[in-house]
Amino acid sequence: MQRLSEKKFAIIGVGKMGETLLKGLLDSQTLKKEQIIATARHAERLSEIQHRYPIATSLDNREAAQNADVVLLCIKPQATRDVLDELAETLQPTQLVISIIASVSTGFIEERLHNEVPVVRSMPNTPCLVGAGMSTICGGKYAMAEHLELTKNIFGHVGRTIMLDEKHFDAVTGLSASGPGFIYVVIEALAEGGVKVGLPRKVATELAAQACLGAAQMVIQTDEHPAVLKDAVTTPAGCTIDGILKLEEGGLRVTLIKTIVEATRRAKELIEEE
């Protein structure tokens, strides 16, 4: 199998997440600009992309995918049927399709392409932009071990990766893909609290963001349960326990659980919308 540096990539749908992956892969030097062609529905969007990244672009999905070794599907779920039908006669079993489309299964893509094209599904999140992403990966019916390894290699350059059964991907979308948005609300609220008690806003925001970053790194690097790490910070009769009491009074724990449940429910519906 070719090395990653020798492959040609087509990014079908260079929207927000498509651009996030594009920038992350270029910044990490995983890919060179000469390896990539990107598409969008509107010429104005492609002009924006070309202004920021010196890559080839096209309004024609078939043209972009035809000579690509790897085709990254970064489109909206609602556009999936039309784009797959458009690509069905172009894509071949010698190519690899990597889909980051929420709510769309590998089986759905395979059936629409009807050509035994290997399909790998990944669900990354926006911190891929700064090399701190989280991507889950699973393979479809025709995906081989080498296709999964290649996908892990790609997304491993912009963050962490895990292999996961596809039945969990709606939950992954609700927790991991949507999760940064929820954490931004937490950071904003913590910073507002800092402002309330007299800190300059910029300082409060940096302190809140770094506290979240540090806490997350502690969970990952120590492999301890969050409750154990929480107890280590919570000294008897200290200020942390008083703060935790307020969190419990406000129902933060239950609210966050319900947030993930609702986001997961919504993820299941996206493909059905037109």
C-alpha positions in Angstrom: 0.0 0.0 0.0 1.2 3.5 -0.8 2.5 5.7 1.9 0.3 8.6 3.0 2.7 11.1 1.5 2.2 9.5 -1.9 -1.6 9.5 -2.0 -4.0 11.9 -3.6 -6.9 13.2 -1.5 -10.2 14.7 -2.5 -12.2 16.5 0.1 -15.8 16.5 -1.0 -17.5 19.3 0.8 -15.0 21.8 2.3 -17.3 23.3 4.8 -16.5 24.0 8.4 -15.4 20.5 9.3 -13.9 19.9 5.9 -11.8 23.0 6.3 -10.9 22.0 9.9 -9.5 18.7 8.7 -7.8 20.4 5.7 -6.0 23.0 7.9 -5.1 20.4 10.6 -3.6 18.0 8.0 -1.7 20.7 6.3 -0.4 22.3 9.6 0.7 18.9 10.9 2.5 18.3 7.5 0.6 15.1 7.1 -0.3 16.1 3.6 1.2 18.6 1.1 -1.0 21.0 -0.8 -0.2 19.3 -4.1 -1.9 16.1 -2.8 -5.3 17.7 -2.2 -8.3 18.8 -4.2 -11.4 20.2 -2.5 -14.9 20.8 -3.6 -17.8 23.0 -2.6 -21.2 23.8 -3.9 -20.5 27.5 -4.5 -17.6 29.3 -6.3 -17.5 31.9 -3.5 -16.6 29.3 -1.0 -13.8 27.9 -3.1 -12.4 31.3 -3.6 -12.3 31.7 0.2 -10.5 28.3 0.5 -8.0 29.1 -2.2 -7.2 32.5 -0.6 -6.3 30.6 2.7 -4.8 27.4 1.3 -3.0 27.0 -2.0 -4.7 23.8 -3.1 -6.7 22.8 -6.2 -10.4 23.2 -6.0 -13.4 22.2 -8.1 -17.2 22.6 -8.3 -17.3 19.1 -9.8 -17.4 16.3 -7.3 -16.9 13.6 -9.9 -13.8 15.4 -11.4 -12.3 15.8 -7.9 -12.9 12.1 -6.9 -11.9 10.5 -10.1 -8.1 10.5 -9.6 -8.1 10.5 -5.8 -6.7 7.6 -3.8 -8.7 8.7 -0.7 -12.1 10.5 -0.9 -13.1 12.3 2.3 -16.8 12.9 2.5 -17.3 16.0 4.6 -20.8 16.9 3.4 -24.0 17.6 5.4 -26.2 14.5 6.1 -29.0 16.1 4.2 -26.9 16.2 1.0 -25.7 12.6 1.3 -28.1 10.9 -1.1 -27.5 13.3 -3.9 -23.7 13.4 -3.6 -23.4 9.6 -3.4 -25.6 9.2 -6.4 -23.4 11.7 -8.2 -20.2 9.7 -7.3 -21.6 6.2 -7.7 -20.3 5.6 -11.2 -17.0 7.3 -10.5 -15.7 5.6 -7.4 -13.9 2.3 -7.7 -12.9 -0.5 -5.3 -9.3 0.6 -5.6 -10.1 3.9 -3.9 -10.9 4.5 -0.2 -13.9 6.5 0.9 -13.7 8.0 4.4 -16.9 9.5 5.6 -17.3 12.0 8.5 -21.0 12.4 7.8 -23.1 12.4 11.0 -26.0 9.9 11.1 -25.0 8.1 7.9 -23.9 4.4 8.2 -21.2 2.7 6.2 -23.9 0.3 5.0 -26.0 3.2 3.6 -22.9 4.6 1.7 -22.0 1.1 0.4 -25.5 0.5 -0.9 -25.7 3.9 -2.6 -22.3 3.4 -4.3 -23.1 -0.3 -5.2 -19.5 -1.0 -6.4 -17.8 -2.7 -3.4 -15.9 0.5 -2.6 -14.2 0.3 0.8 -15.8 2.7 3.2 -14.4 3.8 6.6 -16.5 6.0 8.9 -14.9 8.5 11.2 -16.4 11.0 13.6 -13.8 13.7 14.4 -14.4 16.9 16.2 -13.3 20.5 15.7 -10.3 20.5 18.0 -8.6 18.6 15.1 -7.9 22.2 14.0 -5.3 22.5 16.8 -4.1 18.9 16.8 -6.2 18.1 19.9 -9.1 16.3 18.1 -10.8 13.0 19.0 -11.8 10.7 16.2 -13.6 7.4 16.4 -13.2 5.0 13.5 -15.0 1.9 12.1 -14.9 0.0 8.9 -17.6 -1.0 6.5 -18.1 -4.4 4.8 -15.4 -3.9 2.2 -12.8 -2.1 4.4 -9.6 -4.1 5.1 -7.2 -3.7 7.9 -4.9 -1.5 5.7 -7.8 0.9 5.1 -8.4 1.2 8.9 -4.7 1.7 9.5 -4.5 4.4 6.9 -7.5 6.2 8.4 -6.0 6.0 11.9 -2.8 7.4 10.5 -4.7 10.4 8.9 -6.7 11.3 12.0 -3.9 10.5 14.4 -2.0 13.5 13.1 -4.7 15.8 14.3 -5.5 14.2 17.7 -6.4 10.9 19.3 -8.1 8.0 17.7 -10.1 5.0 18.8 -11.7 2.1 17.0 -15.4 1.6 18.0 -18.3 -0.4 16.8 -20.5 1.6 14.5 -23.6 1.1 16.6 -22.2 3.7 19.0 -21.6 6.4 16.5 -24.7 8.4 17.1 -23.7 8.5 20.8 -20.2 9.6 19.7 -21.7 12.4 17.7 -23.7 13.6 20.7 -20.8 13.4 23.1 -17.5 13.8 21.3 -18.4 15.8 18.1 -20.9 18.1 19.9 -19.0 18.0 23.2 -16.6 20.9 22.5 -19.6 23.2 22.1 -20.9 22.3 25.5 -17.5 22.8 27.0 -17.2 26.2 25.5 -20.4 27.1 27.4 -18.8 25.8 30.6 -15.6 27.8 30.0 -17.7 30.9 29.3 -19.7 30.4 32.5 -16.6 29.9 34.6 -15.1 33.0 33.2 -18.2 35.0 33.9 -17.9 33.8 37.5 -14.3 35.1 37.5 -15.5 38.4 36.2 -18.2 38.5 38.9 -15.5 38.2 41.6 -13.3 40.8 40.1 -11.0 39.3 37.6 -10.4 41.0 34.2 -12.3 39.1 31.5 -9.3 38.0 29.5 -7.6 36.7 32.6 -10.7 34.9 33.7 -11.2 33.3 30.3 -7.6 32.1 30.2 -7.8 30.7 33.7 -11.1 28.9 33.0 -9.8 27.5 29.7 -6.5 26.2 31.2 -8.4 24.7 34.1 -10.5 22.7 31.7 -7.5 21.7 29.6 -5.5 20.7 32.6 -8.3 18.7 34.1 -8.9 16.9 30.8 -5.2 16.0 30.5 -5.2 14.7 34.1 -8.1 12.3 33.2 -6.4 11.0 30.1 -2.8 10.8 31.4 -3.5 9.4 34.8 -6.3 7.1 33.6 -8.0 7.7 37.0 -11.8 8.0 37.3 -12.8 11.7 37.3 -14.4 11.2 40.7 -11.0 10.2 42.2 -9.4 13.3 40.7 -12.2 15.4 42.0 -11.8 14.1 45.5 -8.1 14.9 45.4 -8.9 18.6 44.8 -11.7 18.6 47.4 -10.2 19.2 50.8 -12.3 19.1 54.0 -14.1 22.3 54.7 -12.4 23.9 51.7 -13.7 26.2 49.0 -14.0 23.4 46.3 -16.6 21.4 48.2 -18.7 24.6 48.7 -18.5 25.1 44.9 -19.4 21.5 44.2 -22.4 21.9 46.5 -23.6 24.8 44.3 -23.1 22.7 41.2 -25.2 19.9 42.6 -27.9 22.4 43.7 -28.0 23.7 40.2 -28.4 20.3 38.7 -25.3 20.5 36.5 -24.6 16.8 36.5 -28.2 15.8 35.4 -28.3 18.7 32.9 -25.1 17.5 31.2 -26.3 13.9 31.1 -29.6 15.0 29.5 -27.6 17.2 27.1 -25.7 14.2 25.7 -28.9 12.1 25.5 -30.7 14.8 23.6 -27.7 15.4 21.2 -27.5 11.7 20.5 -31.2 11.5 19.8 -30.9 14.4 17.4 -27.9 12.7 15.6 -30.1 9.8 14.7 -32.5 12.1 12.8 -30.1 14.1 10.6 -30.1 11.7 7.6 -33.9 11.8 7.4 -34.1 15.6 6.8 -34.1 17.1 3.3 
